[in-house]
């Protein structure tokens, strides 16, 4: 990712004249603001940061995912950030998926979570972005896809995860701050052990008719039946609370579940999860976190069929059978 160049600090001799001095002062102020702005705040016309080619080091270990969805070209926006890349959907106002490149050095616990709020991505038109008011009184948390703690080695990298292009509505207690956080913590621990982990994270949506979604055990290589209940609301918007009768045609779509794919380039092993977006506090009672997470393991193919993306397009047919269609041994403990 390219960054704005620092000004050299040298000043040219200034001729006399208030107008000239005033103009030069304005130019200097603009240059100073540009130099101090973080890289992610720049979205130039040549698409340096809104084109995945600009951050290939993030996704090159897995290949760039391809979408199988029939959507207009302007609906999906590519955005590169520090350590992660997101494919943002302007209709759902959520990312389709987020790829994060985790390394042992990056997950090192040197900084605590920054006390800042989420904001619209500067690479996304504000009218196409979720807003804080959409979440107000909604009972849904602003759920990171690439976790802030994944980049605890650097405060700026942590702050760079607080964009709505990296968030979806998640139930707070029991999911976002419960089972989901536990999974993230275990992935960070795995990264420290293995040195490098690539994660792909994103939302799973309801089907037409809003019926419960079921992945039968016979169709899940990991052996478990996955049941995702229907939810009352399709979207949240404008601080309208949790009333399912309120219309949110231009709101933020609520996922019925979240998926997480974990890839270890060294072992060439991949694990995948689909976890329903509800409180898991009561359901996991009396079980270890590791055993409970195992209930939500699926094949990568299960995820791809559900969300209509091909996440490992560079895999050969043999690799697809051994890594995507099967259930490799779990890496998360």
C-alpha positions in Angstrom: 0.0 0.0 0.0 1.5 3.3 -1.0 1.5 6.2 1.4 1.5 10.0 1.0 5.1 11.3 0.9 6.3 13.4 3.8 7.0 17.0 2.9 10.7 17.9 2.9 10.2 20.7 5.3 12.3 23.2 3.4 10.8 26.6 2.7 11.4 28.7 -0.4 12.1 32.4 0.0 8.9 34.3 0.2 8.4 37.6 -1.7 6.6 40.5 -0.1 2.9 40.7 -0.2 0.1 39.6 2.1 -1.9 37.8 -0.6 1.1 35.7 -1.6 1.9 34.8 2.0 -1.7 34.0 2.7 -1.8 31.7 -0.4 1.4 30.0 0.6 0.1 29.5 4.1 -3.0 27.7 2.8 -0.9 25.4 0.6 1.4 24.6 3.5 -1.5 23.7 5.7 -3.0 21.5 3.0 0.3 19.7 2.6 0.7 19.2 6.3 -2.8 17.7 6.5 -2.1 15.4 3.7 1.2 14.2 5.2 -0.3 13.5 8.6 -3.4 11.6 7.2 -3.2 7.9 7.6 -2.8 5.9 4.4 -6.3 4.4 4.6 -7.9 7.9 4.5 -6.7 8.4 0.9 -8.9 7.1 -2.0 -7.4 8.7 -5.1 -9.0 8.6 -8.5 -6.4 6.0 -9.7 -8.0 3.5 -7.3 -4.8 2.9 -5.3 -6.8 1.8 -2.3 -10.0 0.6 -3.9 -8.5 -2.1 -6.0 -7.3 -5.4 -4.5 -4.2 -5.3 -6.7 -2.9 -2.7 -4.3 -2.8 -5.1 -1.4 -2.0 -8.5 -2.9 0.3 -9.4 0.0 -2.9 -9.8 2.1 -4.6 -12.3 -0.1 -1.9 -13.9 -2.2 -1.6 -17.0 0.0 -5.2 -18.0 -0.7 -5.8 -16.4 -4.1 -8.4 -13.6 -4.7 -11.9 -14.9 -4.0 -14.4 -14.7 -6.9 -18.0 -14.0 -6.5 -20.8 -16.2 -7.9 -23.5 -13.7 -7.2 -25.5 -12.0 -9.9 -25.0 -8.4 -8.8 -24.5 -5.0 -10.6 -20.9 -4.0 -11.0 -21.3 -0.9 -8.8 -22.7 -2.9 -5.9 -19.5 -4.4 -4.7 -16.5 -2.2 -3.8 -13.0 -3.4 -3.3 -11.2 -1.7 -0.4 -7.6 -2.3 0.9 -6.7 -1.6 4.5 -3.8 -2.2 6.8 -3.6 -6.0 7.2 -7.0 -6.7 5.7 -9.1 -6.3 2.5 -12.8 -6.1 2.3 -15.4 -6.6 -0.4 -18.1 -4.2 0.6 -21.7 -4.5 -0.6 -23.5 -1.2 -1.0 -27.0 -2.8 -0.9 -26.6 -4.8 2.4 -24.2 -2.1 3.7 -22.0 -4.9 5.0 -18.9 -6.6 3.7 -19.4 -9.7 1.7 -16.1 -11.0 3.1 -13.0 -9.7 4.8 -9.6 -11.3 4.4 -7.1 -10.7 7.1 -3.4 -11.5 7.1 -2.4 -12.5 10.6 1.2 -13.0 11.7 2.8 -13.8 15.0 4.3 -10.3 15.2 1.0 -8.6 14.4 -1.1 -10.4 17.0 1.5 -9.7 19.7 -0.3 -8.1 22.7 1.4 -4.7 22.9 -1.6 -2.4 22.6 -5.1 -2.5 24.1 -8.3 -1.9 22.1 -8.6 1.7 21.1 -11.5 3.7 22.6 -12.9 4.9 19.3 -16.2 4.3 17.5 -16.9 2.9 14.0 -17.2 5.3 11.1 -18.0 5.2 7.4 -15.1 4.0 5.2 -13.5 6.9 3.4 -13.4 4.8 0.3 -17.2 4.3 0.3 -19.7 7.0 -0.4 -21.4 8.0 2.8 -24.8 7.4 1.3 -23.8 3.8 0.7 -22.4 3.2 4.2 -23.9 2.0 7.5 -23.9 4.7 10.2 -23.8 4.7 13.9 -27.5 5.7 14.1 -28.4 2.5 12.3 -27.2 0.6 15.3 -28.6 2.9 17.9 -31.2 1.0 20.1 -31.1 -1.9 17.7 -29.8 -4.4 20.2 -27.1 -5.3 17.7 -23.4 -4.7 18.2 -21.0 -3.4 15.5 -19.3 -6.7 14.9 -15.7 -6.6 13.7 -14.9 -9.0 10.8 -11.1 -8.5 11.0 -10.7 -8.1 14.7 -8.9 -5.1 16.2 -6.8 -7.4 18.4 -5.5 -9.2 15.3 -3.2 -6.2 14.9 -2.4 -5.5 18.5 1.2 -4.7 17.7 0.3 -1.3 16.3 -2.3 1.3 17.4 -2.8 2.7 13.9 -3.5 -0.8 12.5 -6.0 -1.4 15.3 -7.8 1.8 14.6 -7.9 0.9 11.0 -10.3 -1.9 11.7 -13.0 0.5 13.0 -14.8 1.1 9.7 -18.3 -0.1 8.8 -16.8 -1.8 5.7 -15.4 -4.2 8.4 -18.5 -4.7 10.5 -21.9 -6.4 10.5 -24.7 -6.4 13.0 -24.1 -9.1 15.6 -25.9 -9.9 18.8 -23.8 -8.4 21.6 -23.9 -10.4 24.8 -23.5 -14.1 24.1 -22.2 -13.8 20.5 -20.0 -10.7 19.7 -18.6 -10.6 23.2 -19.1 -14.3 23.8 -18.6 -17.2 21.4 -17.3 -15.1 18.6 -14.7 -13.4 20.8 -13.6 -16.8 22.1 -13.1 -18.0 18.5 -11.0 -14.8 17.7 -8.9 -15.3 20.8 -8.1 -18.9 19.8 -7.2 -17.9 16.3 -4.8 -15.3 17.7 -3.2 -17.9 19.9 -3.0 -20.3 16.9 -1.2 -17.5 14.9 1.4 -17.2 17.7 2.0 -20.9 17.5 2.1 -21.2 13.8 3.5 -17.9 12.7 0.9 -17.0 10.1 -2.8 -17.5 9.6 -5.1 -16.1 6.9 -8.8 -15.6 8.0 -11.8 -15.0 5.8 -14.9 -13.8 7.6 -18.3 -12.6 6.6 -22.1 -12.7 7.0 -24.6 -15.5 6.1 -28.1 -14.2 5.2 -31.6 -15.5 5.4 -33.2 -17.3 2.5 -36.4 -16.1 0.7 -39.3 -16.7 3.0 -37.2 -16.2 6.2 -37.3 -19.9 7.1 -34.8 -21.5 9.3 -31.6 -22.6 7.5 -30.4 -26.2 8.0 -27.3 -27.9 6.8 -28.0 -31.6 7.3 -25.3 -33.7 8.9 -25.3 -35.8 5.7 -24.2 -32.7 3.7 -21.6 -31.5 6.2 -18.2 -33.3 5.9 -17.6 -32.3 9.6 -20.5 -34.5 10.6 -22.7 -32.1 12.5 -26.1 -30.7 11.7 -26.1 -26.9 11.6 -29.5 -25.3 12.3 -29.8 -21.5 12.0 -33.1 -20.1 13.3 -35.1 -17.5 11.4 -34.9 -13.9 12.8 -37.7 -11.3 13.0 -35.9 -8.3 11.5 -34.3 -8.1 8.1 -32.4 -4.9 8.7 -31.6 -2.2 11.2 -31.7 1.5 10.4 -31.8 5.0 11.8 -32.2 4.2 15.5 -35.5 2.5 15.0 -34.9 0.0 17.7 -35.8 -3.7 17.5 -39.4 -3.5 16.3 -39.7 -6.0 13.4 -42.7 -4.0 12.0 -40.5 -0.9 11.2 -39.3 -0.7 7.6 -35.6 -0.5 6.9 -35.5 -0.7 3.1 -32.2 1.3 3.1 -30.9 -0.2 6.3 -28.1 -2.5 7.3 -29.0 -6.2 6.6 -28.8 -8.5 9.6 -27.0 -11.8 9.0 -28.5 -14.9 10.5 -25.0 -16.3 11.0 -21.3 -15.5 10.6 -18.7 -17.6 8.9 -15.0 -17.8 9.6 -12.5 -19.6 7.4 -9.0 -20.2 8.8 -6.1 -21.1 6.5 -2.5 -22.1 7.6 -0.2 -21.6 4.6 2.5 -23.8 6.3 0.3 -26.8 6.9 -1.9 -26.0 3.9 -4.8 -26.8 6.1 -8.1 -25.0 6.3 -10.9 -25.0 8.9 -14.3 -23.4 8.5 -17.2 -22.4 10.9 -20.8 -21.2 10.5 -22.1 -19.9 13.8 -25.7 -18.6 14.2 -26.0 -14.9 15.1 -27.7 -15.3 18.5 -26.7 -15.6 22.2 -24.9 -18.9 22.8 -24.5 -18.4 26.6 -27.2 -21.0 27.6 -26.5 -23.4 24.8 -22.8 -23.8 25.6 -23.3 -24.1 29.4 -21.5 -27.1 30.8 -19.3 -27.5 27.7 -15.7 -26.4 27.0 -15.4 -23.6 24.4 -13.4 -25.9 22.2 -16.0 -28.6 22.2 -18.8 -26.1 21.6 -17.0 -24.5 18.7 -16.6 -28.0 17.2 -20.4 -28.2 16.8 -20.3 -25.4 14.3 -17.5 -26.7 12.1 -18.3 -27.2 8.4 -16.5 -27.7 5.2 -15.3 -24.7 3.2 -17.7 -26.0 0.4 -20.6 -25.5 2.8 -19.7 -21.9 3.3 -19.1 -21.3 -0.4 -22.5 -22.7 -1.3 -24.3 -20.6 1.4 -22.7 -17.3 0.5 -22.0 -17.8 -3.2 -18.2 -17.0 -3.3 -15.3 -19.2 -4.3 -12.7 -18.5 -1.6 -9.8 -20.6 -2.9 -9.9 -20.3 -6.7 -6.3 -21.3 -7.1 -6.8 -24.8 -5.6 -6.5 -27.8 -8.0 -9.3 -30.3 -8.1 -7.3 -32.6 -5.8 -6.8 -29.7 -3.3 -10.5 -28.9 -3.4 -11.4 -32.4 -2.4 -8.8 -32.6 0.4 -9.2 -29.1 1.8 -12.6 -27.6 0.8 -14.9 -30.6 0.5 -13.5 -32.6 3.4 -13.1 -31.7 7.1 -9.4 -31.4 7.9 -8.3 -31.8 11.6 -9.2 -28.8 13.7 -6.4 -26.3 14.4 -8.4 -24.3 17.0 -8.1 -25.5 20.6 
